[in-house]
Amino acid sequence: MIAYSEVSAFTETPGHGNRAGVVLRAGELSRTDMQALAAQIGAPETVYVMRREGQILRVRYFTPTQEVDFCGHATVALGLTLAQAGEWDGTSVLYLDTLAGRVPLRLDSVVGVPQRVWMQQPAPSYRPLPRSIRTELAEALGIDARMVHRGLPMAAASTGLWSVFLPLLDSVILDGLEPDLPRIQALTEALGVVSLYAYAPMGVNRFAARDFAPAVGIPEDPVTGSAAGALMALLASQGRLPVRGERACGVVYQGHALGTPGEVEVELELQGERVTAVHVGGQATVEREGTWAPRPVVGR
């Protein structure tokens, strides 16, 4: 029997944020097993710890339909689950070996109680998009291209997973989106990205967002840590975030349209306008725990 937890990340309120499956001991599971369990749990992503050597964990991530290189909210969920299980006290950095690279984790605690997990995401990358695609992206979201914000960047960016970032004028437009999921899937696949991430300003360093990833089996992701980090890195790289010294910070609010609000905190390190490190943090809460039996292989 394989023990697993269902954890809501980027919130401290049960039923809010983004749900992830967490399996701390998955070394004996096959790829088929991991895919089947991820589908049964039904969370946007499930993270599996394949092995641990000291402070280094080898992990894999699965959506209900396929494996992905990295997932921010599942990483936060994993960090909190390890801390609550007594397998990480936060006195030293924990490292996750993922398909997107090595991801360091640190833990904030208050009087010994784990409060917030911070992950340093893979280095940001960016790709420009042709202006002509603005109308297609807007129409795929059910809006007119005139509702796209012309003063904020429209581009593809990644801190582990590629997304297309489309700025909208305000959060009212964002809340009223009527996404055409087949069209979004076709566009994201053609652009070589995982999702279409729409965002709108709420302040100088605060943004609301919605993220659509039908190409990987996620019609709308409630709260997306990896994309929030990529968004802030993109904004900072184009001088759209206030910088103090060599640091910038911001907050992304996501999930309200689904009734599962969550909050992602992002801290950036910069050299000039070049982002050298992206740190994404959030809270998490364990919703439930269960066990699962892999289907036996015929002939064994």
C-alpha positions as a Markdown table, in Angstrom:
| # | Residue | x | y | z |
|---|---|---|---|---|
| 1 | Met | 0.0 | 0.0 | 0.0 |
| 2 | Ile | 1.3 | 3.4 | -0.9 |
| 3 | Ala | 0.5 | 6.3 | 1.5 |
| 4 | Tyr | -0.3 | 9.7 | 0.0 |
| 5 | Ser | -1.5 | 13.1 | 1.2 |
| 6 | Glu | -3.7 | 15.7 | -0.5 |
| 7 | Val | -2.4 | 19.1 | 0.3 |
| 8 | Ser | -3.7 | 22.6 | -0.6 |
| 9 | Ala | -0.8 | 25.0 | -1.4 |
| 10 | Phe | -0.6 | 28.8 | -1.3 |
| 11 | Thr | -3.2 | 29.0 | 1.4 |
| 12 | Glu | -3.7 | 28.2 | 5.0 |
| 13 | Thr | -7.5 | 27.7 | 4.6 |
| 14 | Pro | -8.7 | 24.1 | 3.7 |
| 15 | Gly | -10.5 | 24.0 | 0.4 |
| 16 | His | -8.7 | 27.1 | -1.0 |
| 17 | Gly | -5.4 | 27.4 | -2.9 |
| 18 | Asn | -4.3 | 24.6 | -5.2 |
| 19 | Arg | -4.5 | 21.0 | -4.4 |
| 20 | Ala | -1.6 | 18.6 | -4.9 |
| 21 | Gly | -1.0 | 14.9 | -4.3 |
| 22 | Val | 2.1 | 14.1 | -2.3 |
| 23 | Val | 3.8 | 10.7 | -2.1 |
| 24 | Leu | 6.8 | 10.6 | 0.2 |
| 25 | Arg | 7.9 | 7.1 | -0.7 |
| 26 | Ala | 7.4 | 6.2 | -4.3 |
| 27 | Gly | 10.7 | 4.3 | -5.1 |
| 28 | Glu | 8.9 | 1.1 | -6.0 |
| 29 | Leu | 6.3 | 2.7 | -8.3 |
| 30 | Ser | 6.5 | 2.4 | -12.0 |
| 31 | Arg | 5.7 | 5.3 | -14.4 |
| 32 | Thr | 2.3 | 3.6 | -15.1 |
| 33 | Asp | 1.6 | 3.4 | -11.3 |
| 34 | Met | 2.4 | 7.1 | -10.8 |
| 35 | Gln | 0.2 | 8.1 | -13.7 |
| 36 | Ala | -2.6 | 6.0 | -12.4 |
| 37 | Leu | -2.4 | 7.4 | -8.8 |
| 38 | Ala | -2.2 | 10.9 | -10.1 |
| 39 | Ala | -5.4 | 10.3 | -12.1 |
| 40 | Gln | -7.1 | 8.9 | -9.1 |
| 41 | Ile | -6.2 | 11.7 | -6.8 |
| 42 | Gly | -7.3 | 14.1 | -9.6 |
| 43 | Ala | -5.3 | 17.1 | -8.4 |
| 44 | Pro | -3.7 | 19.3 | -11.0 |
| 45 | Glu | -0.3 | 17.7 | -10.1 |
| 46 | Thr | 1.0 | 15.0 | -7.8 |
| 47 | Val | 4.6 | 14.9 | -6.7 |
| 48 | Tyr | 6.5 | 11.7 | -6.0 |
| 49 | Val | 9.7 | 11.3 | -4.0 |
| 50 | Met | 11.6 | 8.6 | -5.7 |
| 51 | Arg | 14.6 | 8.5 | -3.4 |
| 52 | Arg | 16.4 | 10.5 | -0.8 |
| 53 | Glu | 20.2 | 10.9 | -0.1 |
| 54 | Gly | 20.8 | 13.2 | 2.8 |
| 55 | Gln | 19.3 | 16.6 | 1.9 |
| 56 | Ile | 18.8 | 15.7 | -1.8 |
| 57 | Leu | 15.5 | 14.3 | -3.0 |
| 58 | Arg | 14.8 | 12.9 | -6.5 |
| 59 | Val | 11.2 | 13.9 | -7.4 |
| 60 | Arg | 8.8 | 13.5 | -10.3 |
| 61 | Tyr | 5.6 | 15.4 | -11.1 |
| 62 | Phe | 2.5 | 14.1 | -12.9 |
| 63 | Thr | -0.8 | 15.8 | -13.9 |
| 64 | Pro | -3.8 | 13.5 | -14.3 |
| 65 | Thr | -2.8 | 12.8 | -17.9 |
| 66 | Gln | 1.0 | 13.1 | -18.2 |
| 67 | Glu | 4.4 | 13.8 | -16.5 |
| 68 | Val | 5.7 | 17.4 | -16.4 |
| 69 | Asp | 9.1 | 18.7 | -15.6 |
| 70 | Phe | 8.2 | 20.8 | -12.6 |
| 71 | Cys | 5.3 | 22.1 | -10.5 |
| 72 | Gly | 5.5 | 25.0 | -8.1 |
| 73 | His | 2.5 | 24.4 | -5.9 |
| 74 | Ala | 3.2 | 20.7 | -5.5 |
| 75 | Thr | 6.8 | 21.6 | -4.5 |
| 76 | Val | 5.4 | 23.9 | -1.7 |
| 77 | Ala | 3.0 | 21.1 | -0.7 |
| 78 | Leu | 5.8 | 18.6 | -0.5 |
| 79 | Gly | 8.0 | 20.9 | 1.6 |
| 80 | Leu | 5.2 | 21.4 | 4.2 |
| 81 | Thr | 4.4 | 17.6 | 4.2 |
| 82 | Leu | 8.0 | 16.7 | 4.9 |
| 83 | Ala | 8.2 | 19.3 | 7.7 |
| 84 | Gln | 5.0 | 18.1 | 9.4 |
| 85 | Ala | 6.1 | 14.5 | 9.1 |
| 86 | Gly | 9.3 | 15.4 | 11.0 |
| 87 | Glu | 11.5 | 14.7 | 8.0 |
| 88 | Trp | 12.7 | 18.2 | 7.5 |
| 89 | Asp | 13.3 | 20.7 | 10.4 |
| 90 | Gly | 14.3 | 23.6 | 8.2 |
| 91 | Thr | 17.7 | 24.2 | 9.8 |
| 92 | Ser | 19.3 | 23.3 | 6.4 |
| 93 | Val | 18.4 | 23.8 | 2.8 |
| 94 | Leu | 16.6 | 20.8 | 1.1 |
| 95 | Tyr | 17.3 | 20.2 | -2.6 |
| 96 | Leu | 14.9 | 18.6 | -5.1 |
| 97 | Asp | 16.4 | 17.1 | -8.2 |
| 98 | Thr | 13.7 | 17.6 | -10.9 |
| 99 | Leu | 13.6 | 17.2 | -14.7 |
| 100 | Ala | 13.9 | 21.0 | -14.8 |
| 101 | Gly | 17.0 | 21.1 | -12.6 |
| 102 | Arg | 17.9 | 21.3 | -8.9 |
| 103 | Val | 15.5 | 23.3 | -6.8 |
| 104 | Pro | 16.5 | 24.5 | -3.3 |
| 105 | Leu | 13.9 | 24.7 | -0.5 |
| 106 | Arg | 13.9 | 26.6 | 2.7 |
| 107 | Leu | 11.4 | 26.7 | 5.5 |
| 108 | Asp | 10.1 | 29.6 | 7.6 |
| 109 | Ser | 8.9 | 28.5 | 11.1 |
| 110 | Val | 7.4 | 30.3 | 14.0 |
| 111 | Val | 8.2 | 28.8 | 17.4 |
| 112 | Gly | 9.0 | 25.5 | 15.7 |
| 113 | Val | 5.7 | 25.4 | 13.7 |
| 114 | Pro | 6.3 | 25.3 | 9.9 |
| 115 | Gln | 4.6 | 28.4 | 8.3 |
| 116 | Arg | 5.9 | 28.9 | 4.8 |
| 117 | Val | 8.0 | 27.0 | 2.2 |
| 118 | Trp | 10.3 | 28.9 | -0.2 |
| 119 | Met | 11.6 | 27.4 | -3.4 |
| 120 | Gln | 14.3 | 28.8 | -5.6 |
| 121 | Gln | 13.1 | 28.1 | -9.1 |
| 122 | Pro | 15.2 | 27.3 | -12.1 |
| 123 | Ala | 16.8 | 30.4 | -13.8 |
| 124 | Pro | 14.2 | 32.3 | -15.9 |
| 125 | Ser | 14.1 | 32.2 | -19.7 |
| 126 | Tyr | 12.1 | 34.4 | -22.1 |
| 127 | Arg | 10.9 | 34.3 | -25.7 |
| 128 | Pro | 9.3 | 37.2 | -27.5 |
| 129 | Leu | 5.9 | 36.7 | -29.3 |
| 130 | Pro | 4.8 | 38.3 | -32.5 |
| 131 | Arg | 2.4 | 41.1 | -31.9 |
| 132 | Ser | 0.0 | 39.5 | -34.4 |
| 133 | Ile | -0.8 | 36.7 | -32.0 |
| 134 | Arg | -2.3 | 39.2 | -29.5 |
| 135 | Thr | -5.7 | 39.0 | -31.1 |
| 136 | Glu | -5.7 | 35.2 | -31.3 |
| 137 | Leu | -4.8 | 34.9 | -27.6 |
| 138 | Ala | -7.5 | 37.4 | -26.6 |
| 139 | Glu | -10.2 | 35.7 | -28.7 |
| 140 | Ala | -9.3 | 32.4 | -27.2 |
| 141 | Leu | -10.1 | 33.9 | -23.8 |
| 142 | Gly | -13.4 | 35.3 | -25.0 |
| 143 | Ile | -12.4 | 38.9 | -25.1 |
| 144 | Asp | -11.6 | 41.7 | -27.6 |
| 145 | Ala | -7.9 | 42.5 | -28.2 |
| 146 | Arg | -8.6 | 46.1 | -27.0 |
| 147 | Met | -8.8 | 44.6 | -23.5 |
| 148 | Val | -5.1 | 43.6 | -23.6 |
| 149 | His | -2.8 | 45.9 | -21.6 |
| 150 | Arg | -0.3 | 47.5 | -24.0 |
| 151 | Gly | 2.0 | 48.8 | -21.2 |
| 152 | Leu | 2.9 | 45.4 | -19.7 |
| 153 | Pro | 4.8 | 42.5 | -21.4 |
| 154 | Met | 3.2 | 39.9 | -23.6 |
| 155 | Ala | 5.8 | 37.1 | -23.9 |
| 156 | Ala | 6.6 | 33.5 | -23.2 |
| 157 | Ala | 8.6 | 32.8 | -20.1 |
| 158 | Ser | 9.7 | 29.9 | -17.9 |
| 159 | Thr | 11.2 | 29.1 | -14.6 |
| 160 | Gly | 10.7 | 25.4 | -15.1 |
| 161 | Leu | 7.7 | 25.3 | -17.3 |
| 162 | Trp | 6.9 | 27.6 | -20.3 |
| 163 | Ser | 3.8 | 29.7 | -20.3 |
| 164 | Val | 2.5 | 32.5 | -22.5 |
| 165 | Phe | 1.8 | 35.6 | -20.5 |
| 166 | Leu | -1.0 | 37.9 | -21.6 |
| 167 | Pro | -1.6 | 41.2 | -19.7 |
| 168 | Leu | -5.2 | 42.5 | -19.3 |
| 169 | Leu | -6.4 | 45.9 | -18.4 |
| 170 | Asp | -7.9 | 45.0 | -15.0 |
| 171 | Ser | -9.1 | 42.1 | -12.8 |
| 172 | Val | -12.8 | 42.7 | -13.8 |
| 173 | Ile | -11.9 | 41.6 | -17.3 |
| 174 | Leu | -9.9 | 38.7 | -15.9 |
| 175 | Asp | -12.8 | 37.4 | -13.8 |
| 176 | Gly | -15.1 | 37.6 | -16.8 |
| 177 | Leu | -13.0 | 35.5 | -19.2 |
| 178 | Glu | -14.9 | 32.8 | -21.2 |
| 179 | Pro | -12.0 | 30.6 | -22.3 |
| 180 | Asp | -12.3 | 28.4 | -25.5 |
| 181 | Leu | -10.2 | 25.5 | -24.2 |
| 182 | Pro | -9.8 | 23.6 | -27.5 |
| 183 | Arg | -8.5 | 26.8 | -29.1 |
| 184 | Ile | -6.2 | 27.5 | -26.1 |
| 185 | Gln | -4.8 | 24.0 | -26.4 |
| 186 | Ala | -4.1 | 24.4 | -30.1 |
| 187 | Leu | -2.4 | 27.8 | -29.5 |
| 188 | Thr | -0.2 | 26.6 | -26.6 |
| 189 | Glu | 0.8 | 23.5 | -28.4 |
| 190 | Ala | 1.7 | 25.5 | -31.5 |
| 191 | Leu | 3.8 | 27.9 | -29.3 |
| 192 | Gly | 5.5 | 25.1 | -27.4 |
| 193 | Val | 4.3 | 26.1 | -24.0 |
| 194 | Val | 2.3 | 24.5 | -21.2 |
| 195 | Ser | -0.3 | 27.2 | -20.5 |
| 196 | Leu | -1.9 | 30.5 | -21.3 |
| 197 | Tyr | -1.5 | 32.7 | -18.3 |
| 198 | Ala | -3.6 | 35.9 | -18.2 |
| 199 | Tyr | -2.7 | 38.6 | -15.6 |
| 200 | Ala | -3.9 | 42.0 | -14.6 |
| 201 | Pro | -2.4 | 44.7 | -12.3 |
| 202 | Met | -3.8 | 45.4 | -8.9 |
| 203 | Gly | -0.9 | 47.6 | -7.7 |
| 204 | Val | 2.7 | 48.4 | -8.5 |
| 205 | Asn | 3.8 | 44.9 | -7.5 |
| 206 | Arg | 0.5 | 43.0 | -7.1 |
| 207 | Phe | -1.3 | 41.1 | -9.8 |
| 208 | Ala | -4.3 | 38.9 | -10.3 |
| 209 | Ala | -4.0 | 35.9 | -12.6 |
| 210 | Arg | -5.7 | 32.9 | -14.2 |
| 211 | Asp | -3.9 | 30.0 | -15.9 |
| 212 | Phe | -5.3 | 27.7 | -18.5 |
| 213 | Ala | -3.4 | 24.5 | -19.4 |
| 214 | Pro | -5.7 | 22.1 | -21.3 |
| 215 | Ala | -2.8 | 20.7 | -23.2 |
| 216 | Val | -1.6 | 18.9 | -20.1 |
| 217 | Gly | -5.1 | 18.0 | -18.8 |
| 218 | Ile | -5.6 | 21.1 | -16.6 |
| 219 | Pro | -8.5 | 23.2 | -17.9 |
| 220 | Glu | -7.7 | 25.9 | -15.3 |
| 221 | Asp | -5.0 | 25.7 | -12.7 |
| 222 | Pro | -6.2 | 27.2 | -9.4 |
| 223 | Val | -2.9 | 28.7 | -8.2 |
| 224 | Thr | 0.3 | 28.4 | -10.2 |
| 225 | Gly | 3.6 | 28.9 | -8.3 |
| 226 | Ser | 6.0 | 28.3 | -11.2 |
| 227 | Ala | 4.2 | 30.7 | -13.5 |
| 228 | Ala | 4.0 | 33.4 | -10.8 |
| 229 | Gly | 7.7 | 33.3 | -10.5 |
| 230 | Ala | 8.2 | 33.5 | -14.3 |
| 231 | Leu | 5.7 | 36.4 | -14.4 |
| 232 | Met | 7.6 | 38.4 | -11.8 |
| 233 | Ala | 10.9 | 37.7 | -13.5 |
| 234 | Leu | 9.5 | 38.8 | -16.9 |
| 235 | Leu | 8.2 | 42.0 | -15.4 |
| 236 | Ala | 11.4 | 42.8 | -13.6 |
| 237 | Ser | 13.5 | 42.0 | -16.7 |
| 238 | Gln | 11.5 | 44.7 | -18.5 |
| 239 | Gly | 11.7 | 47.3 | -15.7 |
| 240 | Arg | 8.0 | 46.9 | -14.7 |
| 241 | Leu | 8.7 | 46.1 | -11.0 |
| 242 | Pro | 10.1 | 48.5 | -8.3 |
| 243 | Val | 13.6 | 47.5 | -7.3 |
| 244 | Arg | 15.3 | 48.3 | -4.0 |
| 245 | Gly | 19.0 | 47.6 | -4.1 |
| 246 | Glu | 19.3 | 44.4 | -6.0 |
| 247 | Arg | 16.0 | 42.9 | -4.9 |
| 248 | Ala | 12.3 | 43.1 | -6.0 |
| 249 | Cys | 9.2 | 41.4 | -4.7 |
| 250 | Gly | 5.6 | 40.9 | -5.6 |
| 251 | Val | 2.4 | 39.0 | -4.9 |
| 252 | Val | 0.1 | 37.1 | -7.3 |
| 253 | Tyr | -3.6 | 36.4 | -6.3 |
| 254 | Gln | -5.1 | 33.5 | -8.2 |
| 255 | Gly | -8.0 | 31.1 | -7.8 |
| 256 | His | -10.8 | 33.5 | -7.1 |
| 257 | Ala | -12.7 | 32.7 | -10.3 |
| 258 | Leu | -12.8 | 29.0 | -9.2 |
| 259 | Gly | -13.8 | 29.8 | -5.6 |
| 260 | Thr | -10.3 | 28.6 | -4.3 |
| 261 | Pro | -8.3 | 31.8 | -3.7 |
| 262 | Gly | -4.6 | 31.6 | -3.0 |
| 263 | Glu | -1.6 | 33.8 | -2.7 |
| 264 | Val | 1.9 | 33.4 | -4.1 |
| 265 | Glu | 4.8 | 35.5 | -2.8 |
| 266 | Val | 7.8 | 36.1 | -5.1 |
| 267 | Glu | 11.2 | 37.5 | -4.2 |
| 268 | Leu | 13.7 | 38.3 | -7.0 |
| 269 | Glu | 17.5 | 38.9 | -6.9 |
| 270 | Leu | 18.8 | 41.1 | -9.7 |
| 271 | Gln | 22.0 | 42.4 | -11.3 |
| 272 | Gly | 20.8 | 45.5 | -13.2 |
| 273 | Glu | 17.7 | 44.3 | -15.0 |
| 274 | Arg | 18.9 | 40.7 | -15.2 |
| 275 | Val | 17.1 | 38.4 | -12.8 |
| 276 | Thr | 19.6 | 36.1 | -11.2 |
| 277 | Ala | 17.4 | 34.2 | -8.8 |
| 278 | Val | 13.6 | 33.6 | -8.4 |
| 279 | His | 12.2 | 32.6 | -5.0 |
| 280 | Val | 8.6 | 31.6 | -4.7 |
| 281 | Gly | 6.9 | 31.1 | -1.3 |
| 282 | Gly | 3.6 | 30.1 | 0.1 |
| 283 | Gln | 1.7 | 28.4 | 2.9 |
| 284 | Ala | 0.0 | 25.0 | 2.7 |
| 285 | Thr | -2.4 | 22.8 | 4.6 |
| 286 | Val | -3.0 | 19.1 | 4.6 |
| 287 | Glu | -6.5 | 18.3 | 3.5 |
| 288 | Arg | -6.6 | 14.5 | 3.8 |
| 289 | Glu | -4.5 | 11.3 | 3.7 |
| 290 | Gly | -5.0 | 8.0 | 2.1 |
| 291 | Thr | -3.5 | 4.8 | 0.8 |
| 292 | Trp | -3.4 | 3.2 | -2.7 |
| 293 | Ala | -2.6 | -0.3 | -3.9 |
| 294 | Pro | -0.9 | -0.5 | -7.3 |
| 295 | Arg | -2.5 | -2.9 | -9.7 |
| 296 | Pro | -0.5 | -6.2 | -9.8 |
| 297 | Val | 1.3 | -6.9 | -13.1 |
| 298 | Val | 0.0 | -10.0 | -14.8 |
| 299 | Gly | 2.5 | -12.9 | -14.8 |
| 300 | Arg | 4.3 | -12.0 | -11.6 |
